[in-house]
Amino acid sequence: MFKRAIDRFGSVDQKAAYLGDTKIKGLLAQTEISNCCKNAQSIQTKATFDKSADEFVIKIPNSAWCKNLGHGTVNHCVIFARLIVDNKD
């Protein structure tokens, strides 16, 4: 599902970087069991971009549900989240 998500939703650069590299082991993390991406506007998981650290801070509403997801077996992950930049959704 990881590569399928990138193939469907990724940019040309992302596809080139992730789809052909056999060292990349990834997963598609379903972070909201009640939503299951049926309604993108209702997603509660947030990816807030922290400019000072140049990274995303991921907030999952029920983090216990996906605790240790892929631990030790993957090195990349795709999640669906609301993007927050400069406090704008």
VMD Tcl script that builds the backbone (N, CA, C; Angstrom):
set m [mol new atoms 267]
animate dup $m
set s [atomselect $m all]
$s set {name element resname resid chain x y z} {
  {N N MET 1 A 0.818 -1.198 0.000}
  {CA C MET 1 A 0.000 0.000 0.000}
  {C C MET 1 A 0.861 1.261 0.000}
  {N N PHE 2 A 2.068 1.187 0.564}
  {CA C PHE 2 A 2.972 2.332 0.600}
  {C C PHE 2 A 3.287 2.815 -0.816}
  {N N LYS 3 A 3.779 1.913 -1.642}
  {CA C LYS 3 A 4.156 2.298 -3.002}
  {C C LYS 3 A 2.932 2.656 -3.844}
  {N N ARG 4 A 1.836 2.011 -3.568}
  {CA C ARG 4 A 0.604 2.322 -4.296}
  {C C ARG 4 A 0.139 3.750 -3.985}
  {N N ALA 5 A 0.256 4.153 -2.716}
  {CA C ALA 5 A -0.125 5.513 -2.323}
  {C C ALA 5 A 0.782 6.542 -2.992}
  {N N ILE 6 A 2.074 6.269 -3.048}
  {CA C ILE 6 A 3.000 7.192 -3.702}
  {C C ILE 6 A 2.723 7.244 -5.197}
  {N N ASP 7 A 2.464 6.105 -5.799}
  {CA C ASP 7 A 2.175 6.065 -7.230}
  {C C ASP 7 A 0.923 6.873 -7.556}
  {N N ARG 8 A -0.052 6.802 -6.677}
  {CA C ARG 8 A -1.326 7.493 -6.942}
  {C C ARG 8 A -1.299 8.973 -6.562}
  {N N PHE 9 A -0.659 9.305 -5.434}
  {CA C PHE 9 A -0.739 10.659 -4.905}
  {C C PHE 9 A 0.575 11.436 -4.929}
  {N N GLY 10 A 1.683 10.770 -5.206}
  {CA C GLY 10 A 2.984 11.423 -5.149}
  {C C GLY 10 A 3.295 12.296 -6.355}
  {N N SER 11 A 4.233 13.206 -6.150}
  {CA C SER 11 A 4.699 14.061 -7.241}
  {C C SER 11 A 5.641 13.245 -8.137}
  {N N VAL 12 A 6.012 13.799 -9.260}
  {CA C VAL 12 A 6.955 13.132 -10.165}
  {C C VAL 12 A 8.268 12.862 -9.432}
  {N N ASP 13 A 8.754 13.847 -8.667}
  {CA C ASP 13 A 10.004 13.676 -7.915}
  {C C ASP 13 A 9.886 12.590 -6.846}
  {N N GLN 14 A 8.764 12.546 -6.146}
  {CA C GLN 14 A 8.558 11.525 -5.119}
  {C C GLN 14 A 8.508 10.133 -5.733}
  {N N LYS 15 A 7.834 10.014 -6.850}
  {CA C LYS 15 A 7.776 8.716 -7.523}
  {C C LYS 15 A 9.155 8.253 -7.937}
  {N N ALA 16 A 9.955 9.160 -8.495}
  {CA C ALA 16 A 11.307 8.804 -8.917}
  {C C ALA 16 A 12.171 8.399 -7.727}
  {N N ALA 17 A 12.001 9.076 -6.609}
  {CA C ALA 17 A 12.829 8.807 -5.429}
  {C C ALA 17 A 12.450 7.532 -4.685}
  {N N TYR 18 A 11.163 7.219 -4.615}
  {CA C TYR 18 A 10.715 6.143 -3.735}
  {C C TYR 18 A 10.269 4.862 -4.412}
  {N N LEU 19 A 9.796 4.936 -5.632}
  {CA C LEU 19 A 9.226 3.734 -6.242}
  {C C LEU 19 A 10.262 2.764 -6.779}
  {N N GLY 20 A 11.419 3.240 -7.172}
  {CA C GLY 20 A 12.410 2.341 -7.753}
  {C C GLY 20 A 13.478 1.859 -6.800}
  {N N ASP 21 A 13.518 2.394 -5.590}
  {CA C ASP 21 A 14.571 2.064 -4.624}
  {C C ASP 21 A 14.166 0.856 -3.788}
  {N N THR 22 A 14.884 -0.249 -3.956}
  {CA C THR 22 A 14.539 -1.482 -3.221}
  {C C THR 22 A 14.950 -1.428 -1.755}
  {N N LYS 23 A 15.744 -0.436 -1.356}
  {CA C LYS 23 A 16.146 -0.308 0.048}
  {C C LYS 23 A 15.051 0.342 0.886}
  {N N ILE 24 A 14.105 0.965 0.214}
  {CA C ILE 24 A 13.010 1.621 0.923}
  {C C ILE 24 A 11.940 0.588 1.260}
  {N N LYS 25 A 11.689 0.451 2.545}
  {CA C LYS 25 A 10.628 -0.421 3.048}
  {C C LYS 25 A 9.618 0.469 3.739}
  {N N GLY 26 A 8.424 0.529 3.210}
  {CA C GLY 26 A 7.461 1.467 3.746}
  {C C GLY 26 A 6.124 0.863 4.071}
  {N N LEU 27 A 5.310 1.677 4.708}
  {CA C LEU 27 A 3.939 1.273 5.016}
  {C C LEU 27 A 3.022 2.466 4.877}
  {N N LEU 28 A 1.769 2.185 4.676}
  {CA C LEU 28 A 0.724 3.199 4.686}
  {C C LEU 28 A 0.056 3.088 6.045}
  {N N ALA 29 A 0.227 4.100 6.876}
  {CA C ALA 29 A -0.319 4.066 8.234}
  {C C ALA 29 A -1.726 4.633 8.246}
  {N N GLN 30 A -2.682 3.800 8.538}
  {CA C GLN 30 A -4.059 4.254 8.716}
  {C C GLN 30 A -4.171 4.726 10.155}
  {N N THR 31 A -4.149 6.045 10.359}
  {CA C THR 31 A -4.103 6.595 11.716}
  {C C THR 31 A -5.470 6.790 12.351}
  {N N GLU 32 A -6.519 6.719 11.547}
  {CA C GLU 32 A -7.863 6.949 12.082}
  {C C GLU 32 A -8.791 5.823 11.663}
  {N N ILE 33 A -9.000 4.911 12.534}
  {CA C ILE 33 A -9.799 3.729 12.207}
  {C C ILE 33 A -11.250 4.098 11.902}
  {N N SER 34 A -11.757 5.162 12.511}
  {CA C SER 34 A -13.159 5.529 12.279}
  {C C SER 34 A -13.353 6.249 10.948}
  {N N ASN 35 A -12.316 6.885 10.433}
  {CA C ASN 35 A -12.456 7.661 9.202}
  {C C ASN 35 A -12.160 6.829 7.967}
  {N N CYS 36 A -11.052 6.123 7.979}
  {CA C CYS 36 A -10.621 5.297 6.847}
  {C C CYS 36 A -10.613 6.075 5.529}
  {N N CYS 37 A -10.288 7.343 5.609}
  {CA C CYS 37 A -10.149 8.232 4.443}
  {C C CYS 37 A -11.408 8.311 3.579}
  {N N LYS 38 A -12.553 8.093 4.158}
  {CA C LYS 38 A -13.800 8.230 3.416}
  {C C LYS 38 A -14.140 9.695 3.189}
  {N N ASN 39 A -13.711 10.534 4.109}
  {CA C ASN 39 A -14.009 11.955 4.028}
  {C C ASN 39 A -12.751 12.723 4.412}
  {N N ALA 40 A -12.005 13.179 3.429}
  {CA C ALA 40 A -10.720 13.833 3.677}
  {C C ALA 40 A -10.862 15.072 4.559}
  {N N GLN 41 A -11.964 15.767 4.476}
  {CA C GLN 41 A -12.148 16.975 5.277}
  {C C GLN 41 A -12.323 16.682 6.757}
  {N N SER 42 A -12.651 15.460 7.107}
  {CA C SER 42 A -12.853 15.132 8.520}
  {C C SER 42 A -11.619 14.495 9.166}
  {N N ILE 43 A -10.512 14.410 8.443}
  {CA C ILE 43 A -9.298 13.821 9.010}
  {C C ILE 43 A -8.823 14.663 10.188}
  {N N GLN 44 A -8.546 14.016 11.309}
  {CA C GLN 44 A -8.087 14.712 12.513}
  {C C GLN 44 A -6.570 14.690 12.648}
  {N N THR 45 A -5.900 13.750 12.012}
  {CA C THR 45 A -4.442 13.696 12.052}
  {C C THR 45 A -3.901 14.960 11.395}
  {N N LYS 46 A -2.931 15.602 12.067}
  {CA C LYS 46 A -2.374 16.850 11.560}
  {C C LYS 46 A -0.872 16.707 11.333}
  {N N ALA 47 A -0.415 17.277 10.241}
  {CA C ALA 47 A 1.015 17.380 9.952}
  {C C ALA 47 A 1.341 18.871 9.929}
  {N N THR 48 A 1.933 19.359 11.007}
  {CA C THR 48 A 2.256 20.778 11.131}
  {C C THR 48 A 3.715 20.983 10.776}
  {N N PHE 49 A 3.968 21.865 9.814}
  {CA C PHE 49 A 5.342 22.119 9.403}
  {C C PHE 49 A 5.994 23.091 10.370}
  {N N ASP 50 A 7.106 22.667 10.969}
  {CA C ASP 50 A 7.900 23.487 11.882}
  {C C ASP 50 A 9.065 24.058 11.078}
  {N N LYS 51 A 8.968 25.327 10.708}
  {CA C LYS 51 A 9.987 25.950 9.867}
  {C C LYS 51 A 11.351 25.992 10.548}
  {N N SER 52 A 11.366 26.240 11.848}
  {CA C SER 52 A 12.645 26.365 12.550}
  {C C SER 52 A 13.427 25.055 12.558}
  {N N ALA 53 A 12.724 23.939 12.596}
  {CA C ALA 53 A 13.377 22.626 12.591}
  {C C ALA 53 A 13.397 22.005 11.199}
  {N N ASP 54 A 12.679 22.617 10.255}
  {CA C ASP 54 A 12.560 22.104 8.887}
  {C C ASP 54 A 12.050 20.667 8.877}
  {N N GLU 55 A 10.958 20.455 9.632}
  {CA C GLU 55 A 10.378 19.116 9.722}
  {C C GLU 55 A 8.887 19.217 10.031}
  {N N PHE 56 A 8.218 18.094 9.885}
  {CA C PHE 56 A 6.800 18.020 10.198}
  {C C PHE 56 A 6.612 17.432 11.584}
  {N N VAL 57 A 5.666 17.984 12.325}
  {CA C VAL 57 A 5.261 17.439 13.616}
  {C C VAL 57 A 3.909 16.786 13.383}
  {N N ILE 58 A 3.843 15.491 13.617}
  {CA C ILE 58 A 2.625 14.723 13.358}
  {C C ILE 58 A 1.843 14.556 14.652}
  {N N LYS 59 A 0.577 14.927 14.628}
  {CA C LYS 59 A -0.325 14.740 15.764}
  {C C LYS 59 A -1.414 13.766 15.340}
  {N N ILE 60 A -1.450 12.628 16.014}
  {CA C ILE 60 A -2.439 11.591 15.721}
  {C C ILE 60 A -3.448 11.582 16.870}
  {N N PRO 61 A -4.747 11.671 16.577}
  {CA C PRO 61 A -5.747 11.784 17.647}
  {C C PRO 61 A -5.778 10.592 18.596}
  {N N ASN 62 A -5.482 9.423 18.110}
  {CA C ASN 62 A -5.484 8.225 18.959}
  {C C ASN 62 A -4.193 7.475 18.700}
  {N N SER 63 A -3.087 8.011 19.209}
  {CA C SER 63 A -1.777 7.443 18.909}
  {C C SER 63 A -1.599 6.023 19.445}
  {N N ALA 64 A -2.388 5.634 20.439}
  {CA C ALA 64 A -2.273 4.277 20.962}
  {C C ALA 64 A -2.660 3.242 19.917}
  {N N TRP 65 A -3.533 3.653 19.000}
  {CA C TRP 65 A -4.000 2.725 17.985}
  {C C TRP 65 A -2.886 2.290 17.048}
  {N N CYS 66 A -1.924 3.177 16.776}
  {CA C CYS 66 A -0.869 2.822 15.830}
  {C C CYS 66 A 0.508 2.781 16.502}
  {N N LYS 67 A 0.562 2.549 17.786}
  {CA C LYS 67 A 1.819 2.470 18.520}
  {C C LYS 67 A 2.659 1.299 18.003}
  {N N ASN 68 A 3.931 1.552 17.789}
  {CA C ASN 68 A 4.893 0.565 17.295}
  {C C ASN 68 A 4.546 0.029 15.907}
  {N N LEU 69 A 3.793 0.768 15.152}
  {CA C LEU 69 A 3.415 0.373 13.814}
  {C C LEU 69 A 4.645 0.276 12.927}
  {N N GLY 70 A 4.960 -0.905 12.448}
  {CA C GLY 70 A 6.102 -1.104 11.569}
  {C C GLY 70 A 7.443 -1.015 12.259}
  {N N HIS 71 A 7.466 -1.001 13.566}
  {CA C HIS 71 A 8.711 -0.839 14.321}
  {C C HIS 71 A 9.751 -1.883 13.914}
  {N N GLY 72 A 10.887 -1.408 13.448}
  {CA C GLY 72 A 11.988 -2.299 13.096}
  {C C GLY 72 A 11.888 -2.916 11.712}
  {N N THR 73 A 10.788 -2.705 11.007}
  {CA C THR 73 A 10.637 -3.351 9.700}
  {C C THR 73 A 10.546 -2.371 8.538}
  {N N VAL 74 A 10.268 -1.099 8.820}
  {CA C VAL 74 A 10.148 -0.113 7.746}
  {C C VAL 74 A 11.045 1.090 8.025}
  {N N ASN 75 A 11.369 1.821 6.953}
  {CA C ASN 75 A 12.158 3.036 7.120}
  {C C ASN 75 A 11.472 4.263 6.516}
  {N N HIS 76 A 10.265 4.090 5.989}
  {CA C HIS 76 A 9.479 5.194 5.446}
  {C C HIS 76 A 7.997 4.914 5.714}
  {N N CYS 77 A 7.214 5.990 5.787}
  {CA C CYS 77 A 5.792 5.839 6.078}
  {C C CYS 77 A 4.999 6.904 5.340}
  {N N VAL 78 A 3.839 6.539 4.837}
  {CA C VAL 78 A 2.893 7.481 4.244}
  {C C VAL 78 A 1.701 7.560 5.181}
  {N N ILE 79 A 1.312 8.786 5.511}
  {CA C ILE 79 A 0.073 8.986 6.273}
  {C C ILE 79 A -0.749 10.046 5.559}
  {N N PHE 80 A -2.033 9.998 5.768}
  {CA C PHE 80 A -2.908 11.053 5.282}
  {C C PHE 80 A -3.185 11.964 6.471}
  {N N ALA 81 A -2.940 13.266 6.274}
  {CA C ALA 81 A -3.095 14.218 7.370}
  {C C ALA 81 A -3.488 15.583 6.822}
  {N N ARG 82 A -4.029 16.389 7.708}
  {CA C ARG 82 A -4.283 17.785 7.380}
  {C C ARG 82 A -2.964 18.530 7.482}
  {N N LEU 83 A -2.608 19.275 6.467}
  {CA C LEU 83 A -1.358 20.026 6.448}
  {C C LEU 83 A -1.575 21.395 7.078}
  {N N ILE 84 A -0.744 21.710 8.073}
  {CA C ILE 84 A -0.807 22.991 8.756}
  {C C ILE 84 A 0.529 23.701 8.521}
  {N N VAL 85 A 0.480 24.892 7.897}
  {CA C VAL 85 A 1.680 25.697 7.668}
  {C C VAL 85 A 1.362 27.119 8.108}
  {N N ASP 86 A 2.222 27.674 8.950}
  {CA C ASP 86 A 1.998 29.032 9.479}
  {C C ASP 86 A 0.626 29.147 10.140}
  {N N ASN 87 A 0.251 28.142 10.893}
  {CA C ASN 87 A -1.033 28.083 11.604}
  {C C ASN 87 A -2.252 28.133 10.691}
  {N N LYS 88 A -2.060 27.815 9.417}
  {CA C LYS 88 A -3.174 27.781 8.475}
  {C C LYS 88 A -3.418 26.347 8.032}
  {N N ASP 89 A -4.658 25.922 8.083}
  {CA C ASP 89 A -5.081 24.576 7.725}
  {C C ASP 89 A -5.301 24.506 6.229}
}
mol reanalyze $m
mol bondsrecalc $m
mol representation Tube
mol addrep $m
